[in-house]
Amino acid sequence: MNASETYPSGCGALAMLTRIANRWSILALLLVAQRPHRFNELRRAMGAISQKMLSQTLKGLERDGLVNRKVTPTVPVTVEYSITELGASLVGSASSLWTWSDAYFADVVQARARFDLQHGLNGSSARAELYRASA
């Protein structure tokens, strides 16, 4: 689903899930909930995220009122991201989703492999996911 699509009338949940259920938003939100972070601190903590993707993720979270962006006019300029009150209200649910995903990822990969085997599909993508998760 992309941003240009219209959500069903009154379906704010779908719009919000689209924002937070992407690859990087929950991780960024959980990190800034621990303490304020500078941009490069977040990038290092998040691993394989590109500078462009982190910038887009943080702008989206800021636009939705979930994180604050504070610019300090030092040399060089310091930019720090912190959680807002609205963002903090989401942290418990986001943390639960993260914990569940981490705990049951291998089970989901096994289910995918079984499905692929039963339906004559190539299960290499499920094996690749399991390998990436264990690396």
N, C-alpha and C positions, 0 to 999 in steps of 0.2 A: 504494500500500500504506500502510495506517495502522498506528499503534502497537498497536491492539487485535487485529490479525490475528496468527495463530500462524505461526511459521516452521517449515519442515520440520525434523524431528528432526536435530540435529547441524549445522544450517546457520547457524553464527555469521557466516559471510561475508555472507549475505543481510541479516542484522540490522545488521551494521556498514556495509555499502554503503548501506543505507537512511539511516543517520545521516550519513555523510560525502558522499553523492552528491546532497545537496539543493543548492539555489541558493546558499547562503551559507556552509556549514560549511567547505569546503575553503579558501575565500578567508580566512575568519577564522583558520583553523589556520595557513595559510602566513604571514599577517601576524604573529601572535604568535610564530611560530618565528623570525622575524628579530630580534625584540627584544620586551620587555614593552611593552604598550600600555594606555593608559587607554581607558575605554569610548568617550568622544567622539572620541578619535584613531582608533579602529577605525571608528566610524561615518563620519567624514570620509573615511577611506581607502577604505571600501567603497562609497561613492557613494549609490546609491538605496535603501539599506536603511532601514527604519523603526526607530525606537527599540525598539518592541515586538519586532520580528523579530530584531534584534540581541541583545536580552536573551534571547529564547528560544533562539537559536542558541548563545550562550555558555553558558547553563545546560545545554543538552544536551551540549556538549563537555566542560563541567566534570563533569557527572554521569558521563560515560563515562571520565573520568580522562585526557582529552586536553589540557586546559588547567587551570591554577591560577587561582584568583581570590583576590587579596590585598587586604584592606581595611585602609587606614591611617587611624586616627582623627584626622585633621586637620580644620581648618575651611576649606572644606567637606571632607567625607570624600573620600578618594582611593581609587579602586578600580582595580587594575591586573591585567591578564591576561597570563599567561606560559605557555609550553609546558611540559608535563610530559615525563618520560622516555618514557612510553608514547606521547604525542603526537609527540615527536621521532622515534620509530621509524616513524611513519606519513608524515612529511614528504617523504621521498624519493619514495615512490609517489604521494602527492598532487601533488607538484610535477611529476612525469612526466605524470600525467593532465591537469593544468592546461596544461602545455606542448603536449601532443598536441592537446587541445581547441582551443587558440588557433591552432595551426598548421593544423589541418584543418577548422576551422569553415566556411570558405567552400566547401570541397569537399562537406561534408555538406549545406549549404544548396542547392548546385547539384544534388546527388543528389535531394534532396526535390523540387525544382522539376521535374526530369526525371520523377520518379515521378508527381507530380501531373499533369503534362501527358499522360503515357502512360495514366493512369487517369481522365482527364477530371475531375480535381479542381481546385478553385480554388487556384492557387499563390500567392495573395496573402500567405499567412502566411509562406511561405519568403522572398518578397521583403522582407517587413517585417523578418524576422530578419536578413537580410543588411544592410538599411539600418541597423538598430539597432547591429549589430556595427561598421559603418564609421563611425558617428557619434562 
